[in-house]
Amino acid sequence: MISLSRKQKSILFGTILGDGYLQKTGKKNARLRLEHGSKQKDYLLWKVDKLKNIFQGKPKYLERIHPITKRKYCYWRYQSQSTPYLGKLRKLFYPDGKKRIPEKLEKYLTPTTLAVWYMDDGYYYLRDRCSYLYLGNVTQKEAEIVSQVLLKKFRLLARVKKKKKGYAIYFPPKEVKKLKTLIKGQIISYFNYKLPS
């Protein structure tokens, strides 16, 4: 049985909500797959270092040709050990085999979780001084859960916005300042561009 600290669980939950993928391995187990573009290798290694209890081996460098654009995509992959704990999380975050925002998100969302999620899927628009947290292909109800939990837990007044590829959480300039105060100590320097100075 692998034991994770509260901080490690927060990083893990942020990773699962963001770019991480929980892959089913057998009836009860799952493993965490991390994939980041070649420029983000240090970020991938930061995650692995923080979650070293569940990782072993070395990252793999991969190249893929996009079937439509024919452009080459270079990235790094690291896969965790397969464990029953990750299997339980897969049932929670992938109830029907597709990634979902859990209804009890409040239980899993900490400032650290939000920081990792934002490093994965957040974006700052300099011109409008606003930020977005891209949720991808989730339902409007799931996006509303995120918005409500951000308000309830952190007093962040963020709105749901429909985008081309699903939903996003919109932070107006005033809320960006509050978001920065909440997560700035958790953001690694590579992602400083995602929060205004």
RAMO-V531298 format. One record per pair of residues at least 4 apart in sequence whose C-alpha atoms are under 8 Angstrom apart, sorted by the first residue. I is the first residue (numbers start at 0). J is the second residue. If there is no record, write none. Layout:
i=[I:I]
j=[J:J]
This chain:
i=[0:1:1:1:1:2:3:3:3:4:5:6:6:7:7:7:8:9:9:9:9:9:9:10:10:10:10:10:10:10:11:11:11:12:12:12:12:13:13:13:13:13:13:13:13:14:14:14:14:14:14:15:15:15:15:16:16:17:17:17:17:17:18:18:18:18:18:19:19:19:19:20:20:20:21:21:21:21:21:21:22:22:22:22:22:23:23:23:23:23:24:24:24:24:25:27:27:27:28:28:28:28:28:28:28:29:29:29:29:29:29:29:30:30:30:30:30:30:30:31:31:31:31:31:32:32:32:32:33:33:33:33:33:34:34:34:34:34:35:35:35:35:35:35:36:36:36:36:36:37:37:37:39:40:40:41:42:42:43:43:43:44:45:46:47:47:50:51:53:53:54:54:54:55:55:57:58:58:58:58:59:59:59:60:60:60:60:61:61:61:61:62:62:62:62:63:63:63:64:64:64:64:65:65:65:65:81:82:83:84:85:86:87:88:88:89:89:90:91:92:92:92:92:92:93:93:93:94:94:99:99:100:100:100:100:100:100:101:102:102:103:104:104:104:104:105:105:107:108:108:109:110:110:110:111:111:111:112:113:113:114:114:114:114:114:115:115:115:116:116:117:117:117:118:118:118:120:120:120:121:121:121:121:121:122:122:122:122:122:123:123:123:123:123:123:123:123:124:124:124:125:125:127:128:128:128:128:129:129:129:129:129:130:130:130:130:130:131:131:131:131:132:132:132:133:133:133:134:134:134:134:134:135:135:135:135:136:136:136:137:137:137:137:138:138:138:139:139:140:141:142:142:142:142:142:143:143:144:145:145:146:146:146:146:146:146:147:148:148:149:149:149:149:149:150:150:150:150:151:155:155:155:156:156:157:157:157:157:157:158:158:158:159:159:159:159:160:160:160:160:161:161:161:162:162:170:170:171:172:173:174:175:175:176:177:178:179:179:179:182:183:186:186:187:190:191:191]
j=[82:52:53:82:84:52:7:8:52:8:9:10:111:11:49:50:12:13:107:108:109:111:112:14:46:49:50:111:112:115:15:50:112:16:107:108:112:17:108:111:112:113:114:115:116:18:19:112:115:116:119:19:20:21:92:100:116:115:116:117:119:120:33:34:116:119:120:31:32:33:34:31:32:33:29:30:31:32:85:89:29:30:31:32:89:28:29:30:86:89:28:29:30:81:29:83:86:87:81:82:83:84:85:86:87:81:82:83:84:85:86:89:78:79:80:81:82:85:86:78:79:80:81:85:76:77:78:79:43:75:76:77:78:43:74:75:76:77:39:40:43:74:75:76:40:72:73:74:75:73:74:75:43:44:75:45:46:189:47:75:77:48:49:50:51:54:54:55:79:80:78:79:80:79:80:77:75:76:77:78:75:76:77:73:74:75:76:73:74:75:76:71:72:73:74:71:72:73:69:70:71:72:69:70:71:72:85:86:87:88:89:90:91:92:93:93:94:94:101:97:98:99:100:101:97:98:99:98:99:137:141:104:137:141:142:144:145:141:141:144:107:108:144:145:148:148:152:112:112:113:113:114:181:182:115:182:185:116:117:182:118:182:183:185:186:119:185:186:120:121:121:122:132:186:190:193:132:133:134:130:131:132:133:193:130:131:132:133:193:128:129:130:131:192:193:194:195:128:129:130:129:195:172:171:172:175:195:169:170:171:172:175:169:170:171:172:175:167:168:169:170:167:168:169:166:167:168:142:165:166:167:168:164:165:166:167:164:165:166:141:142:165:166:142:165:166:143:166:144:145:146:159:166:167:168:147:159:148:149:168:150:156:157:158:159:168:151:152:153:153:154:155:156:157:154:155:156:157:155:174:177:178:170:174:168:169:170:171:174:168:169:170:166:167:168:169:166:167:168:169:165:166:167:166:167:174:175:175:176:177:178:179:194:180:181:182:183:194:195:186:194:190:191:191:194:195:196]
